[in-house]
């Protein structure tokens, strides 16, 4: 393992001295941008597509849901498949699939063909998400990993922020089909950069232990996909109110999890090696990632209702205020990566979480005192903390792992983030509705909405404190002197 890691560093250091590493990172950055743009740009077009395709609001929601479900259920499998078949080859295939699916979305004559095409686009995005971070270890040296992770975080934030505004311009100037077709030239450019500058798949992956060469875990892949799909649907169907269908899906997810663990314990070449979860640092990183994503989703779910319902801002002003967070993410992503490179991952993770806890508490208190100024001030504190945490946590996970495991662990990082986002949309939305003491949040009075915001972000602050406790505990375990019984 050390020999392989040494070769990786040598390749990365030599690459740093040539312009090719910049073009390789440009290709990876565009890959991160496209996958996030694919999510955010579709939301703004839902009303127009509902009218054009003769569909109800609930039906067009599947245009977004199909994409998210495909990413959530397949991102780990995509990472594992990249480890087996070769990451460059599969990433090129994912970019190609995403681009072709974008064409199909733009030309789809019916809603159900559109939903099918969005599922294919989500599969391409899952491959891109899983393998983009995995490639960082092969393109930059360890000393610059944080900066590279910060760049990828910035590009993902740009995709999220650019989607609504770019989508609105394209729909107004051309048609709703343009919001999908705009991906085509970007996809072609991404494919060309990746094909030309990403390092070729090395034969070292084919000379590992026999268990690593046994093949792809079809049973585990199917069980994980069905389990995650059941959980995602349980969290999204019903918009936060749990009915019999939601409970049945959640029960199916629990049963599926047990079957998946059983299958992985018996598989010759498992999708996810259960021994990975004996690593406290990895467990801590995945848990913190899910908690932090849950809180960040709360800002996207609760923010618009508070700004319009409690502060009574019009739609244009709500859009402007909601864009502040993504803009700060764009500006703070690269500096966050450089801070990671300078001060190390454990310290930066803790600093980022402290800042996020302060920002969440500020969101609970300051808007009630200072109104819109208090809301913006809290977002200005919360968002850079999130970028610090993301850059440090991703760097900590992806730096010292074996090359043949980079894809699947990158996929697990993305999965924990997606599960946090899905859970946040459902659970934090339900907390907000419950705290507002109303069934229909759109009809709640300003005082009820303000109370909902205050309680929701008090809960969010507690979640970040839990993540902070995990981070401190993980660091304490990492620095604990080894005991004679530890080896067993």
C-alpha positions, -999 to 999 in steps of 0.1 A, spaced: 0 0 0 28 24 9 45 17 -25 13 25 -43 8 56 -23 44 67 -30 39 62 -67 7 83 -65 25 111 -48 54 110 -73 29 111 -102 10 140 -86 41 160 -77 54 157 -113 20 166 -126 20 197 -105 49 210 -125 31 208 -158 1 227 -172 -17 193 -176 -27 192 -139 -45 225 -144 -65 211 -173 -72 179 -154 -86 199 -125 -106 220 -150 -122 188 -163 -129 176 -127 -143 210 -118 -167 210 -148 -178 175 -138 -187 188 -103 -204 218 -117 -225 198 -142 -238 173 -116 -249 201 -92 -263 222 -121 -284 192 -132 -303 194 -98 -308 231 -94 -316 242 -129 -346 218 -133 -365 232 -103 -371 266 -118 -386 251 -149 -412 229 -132 -442 253 -136 -434 258 -173 -429 221 -179 -462 212 -161 -481 235 -184 -462 224 -216 -465 187 -208 -500 188 -194 -490 174 -160 -499 182 -125 -475 197 -99 -471 163 -82 -463 146 -115 -436 171 -126 -419 168 -92 -407 134 -105 -385 153 -129 -364 163 -99 -370 132 -79 -359 108 -106 -326 126 -108 -320 126 -71 -331 90 -66 -307 78 -93 -278 97 -77 -286 85 -42 -291 49 -50 -262 44 -75 -234 67 -63 -217 41 -41 -220 14 -68 -206 38 -94 -176 44 -72 -170 7 -67 -174 0 -104 -148 26 -111 -124 9 -88 -128 -24 -107 -131 -12 -143 -109 19 -141 -119 53 -130 -110 72 -161 -129 49 -184 -160 50 -162 -159 87 -157 -157 93 -194 -187 70 -198 -206 89 -171 -199 123 -187 -210 108 -221 -242 94 -206 -250 127 -188 -246 146 -220 -267 122 -241 -294 121 -214 -294 159 -215 -302 158 -252 -330 133 -245 -344 155 -218 -344 185 -241 -362 166 -268 -386 145 -247 -422 148 -261 -439 134 -230 -435 136 -192 -427 99 -187 -400 100 -214 -386 131 -196 -386 113 -163 -368 83 -178 -342 105 -194 -337 123 -161 -331 90 -144 -303 83 -170 -290 118 -165 -289 110 -127 -269 78 -134 -243 98 -153 -242 124 -125 -238 96 -99 -207 84 -118 -193 119 -121 -199 127 -84 -184 94 -72 -152 96 -93 -145 133 -94 -132 133 -58 -115 100 -63 -93 115 -90 -79 142 -68 -54 118 -53 -41 110 -88 -38 145 -100 -24 166 -71 0 159 -43 -11 154 -7 0 189 3 -25 204 -22 -54 181 -16 -73 206 5 -70 233 -22 -83 208 -48 -113 198 -26 -120 235 -20 -121 241 -57 -145 212 -63 -167 226 -35 -166 260 -51 -176 246 -85 -205 226 -69 -217 258 -52 -215 277 -86 -236 250 -102 -262 252 -73 -262 290 -74 -262 293 -112 -291 269 -118 -321 291 -109 -309 323 -126 -295 306 -157 -327 285 -159 -349 315 -157 -330 334 -184 -331 303 -208 -368 297 -202 -376 334 -208 -353 338 -239 -357 303 -255 -378 276 -239 -378 251 -210 -360 226 -233 -329 249 -233 -323 243 -195 -313 207 -205 -297 214 -238 -273 239 -222 -255 209 -206 -245 196 -240 -217 220 -249 -205 219 -213 -206 181 -213 -186 179 -246 -159 202 -232 -158 182 -199 -154 150 -219 -126 164 -240 -107 177 -210 -111 145 -191 -101 123 -221 -70 144 -228 -56 152 -194 -68 127 -167 -43 100 -159 -49 67 -176 -61 37 -156 -31 18 -142 -27 -19 -142 -19 -19 -105 -56 -23 -97 -56 -56 -115 -28 -71 -94 -44 -67 -60 -57 -95 -38 -79 -121 -53 -109 -109 -34 -106 -75 -51 -106 -92 -85 -136 -115 -79 -160 -92 -97 -188 -68 -91 -212 -74 -62 -246 -76 -81 -266 -88 -51 -252 -61 -28 -257 -34 -54 -293 -43 -60 -301 -45 -22 -284 -12 -15 -302 5 -44 -336 -8 -33 -329 1 3 -318 37 -5 -347 41 -29 -372 30 -2 -356 54 23 -355 84 -1 -391 78 -11 -402 75 25 -386 109 33 -400 127 2 -435 113 -4 -461 132 15 -440 163 20 -431 157 56 -463 141 68 -458 104 75 -486 82 64 -490 44 60 -470 44 27 -441 63 43 -440 39 72 -441 9 49 -412 23 28 -392 31 60 -398 -4 73 -386 -18 39 -355 4 42 -347 -11 76 -352 -46 64 -332 -39 33 -303 -26 54 -302 -58 74 -303 -79 42 -275 -58 27 -253 -62 57 -259 -100 56 -251 -101 19 -219 -81 23 -206 -103 51 -209 -133 27 -199 -118 -6 -165 -127 -21 -160 -92 -34 -185 -70 -15 -197 -36 -27 -188 -21 7 -163 -40 29 -179 -40 63 -144 -39 78 -142 -2 66 -167 7 94 -142 -5 120 -123 27 112 -136 53 137 -123 82 116 -143 71 86 -174 65 106 -171 99 122 -166 116 89 -196 100 73 -218 108 104 -207 144 105 -212 148 68 -248 136 71 -256 159 101 -240 189 84 -259 183 52 -292 180 71 -286 214 86 -277 230 53 -308 217 37 -328 233 65 -316 267 53 -330 260 18 -363 246 30 -371 270 58 -354 302 45 -379 310 17 -409 305 40 -395 328 67 -384 355 42 -418 356 25 -441 347 55 -425 364 84 -406 393 68 -432 396 39 -406 400 12 -417 397 -24 -404 369 -46 -376 390 -62 -362 399 -28 -365 364 -15 -345 352 -45 -318 378 -39 -315 370 -2 -315 332 -9 -286 337 -34 -263 352 -7 -255 317 8 -244 302 -26 -224 333 -34 -206 331 -1 -200 294 -8 -184 303 -41 -162 329 -25 -151 308 5 -145 274 -12 -110 279 -24 -98 298 7 -112 271 28 -91 245 9 -60 265 14 -67 268 51 -70 230 52 -36 226 35 -20 250 60 -35 240 93 -45 204 87 -78 185 87 -86 178 124 -82 215 134 -101 228 104 -130 204 108 -135 215 144 -132 252 135 -157 248 107 -182 230 130 -179 257 157 -186 283 131 -216 264 118 -229 260 154 -226 297 159 -243 304 125 -272 280 133 -277 296 168 -275 331 151 -303 320 127 -324 310 157 -319 344 174 -308 373 152 -336 374 127 -361 379 155 -341 409 167 -327 425 135 -350 411 108 -335 406 74 -301 420 85 -300 394 113 -309 366 88 -281 377 64 -255 381 92 -263 345 104 -259 331 68 -226 350 65 -213 331 96 -229 297 87 -218 293 51 -180 297 54 -181 272 83 -198 247 60 -171 252 33 -143 248 59 -159 216 72 -165 201 37 -130 208 24 -114 194 56 -137 164 60 -134 154 23 -96 158 25 -93 138 57 -113 109 41 -97 109 7 -60 115 15 -47 82 30 -68 55 14 -57 27 -10 -61 36 -46 -83 6 -53 -108 20 -27 -109 56 -37 -140 53 -59 -162 35 -34 -152 57 -4 -158 88 -25 -192 73 -33 -199 68 4 -190 104 11 -215 116 -15 -241 91 -3 -238 104 33 -243 140 20 -273 131 -1 -289 112 27 -284 142 49 -300 165 23 -330 141 19 -334 138 56 -331 175 61 -357 183 36 -382 160 53 -373 160 90 -363 197 93 -393 207 72 -415 187 96 -398 204 126 -405 238 110 -442 230 104 -446 215 139 -429 245 155 -451 269 135 -482 251 149 -499 250 116 -508 224 90 -505 247 60 -473 267 64 -482 290 35 -512 302 55 -494 307 89 -492 342 104 -458 359 106 -454 353 143 -459 315 138 -434 314 110 -408 333 131 -414 309 159 -409 280 135 -375 294 123 -363 300 159 -371 264 170 -359 248 138 -324 264 139 -321 257 176 -325 221 167 -300 226 139 -275 241 163 -279 210 185 -272 187 155 -240 206 148 -230 203 184 -235 165 181 -212 166 150 -187 186 170 -187 161 198 -181 134 172 -152 154 157 -136 159 191 -141 123 201 -126 111 168 -96 133 173 -91 121 208 -91 85 196 -67 93 168 -42 108 193 -46 82 220 -15 61 226 -18 26 214 -24 -1 240 -12 -37 239 -48 -50 235 -56 -27 205 -40 -50 180 -66 -76 187 
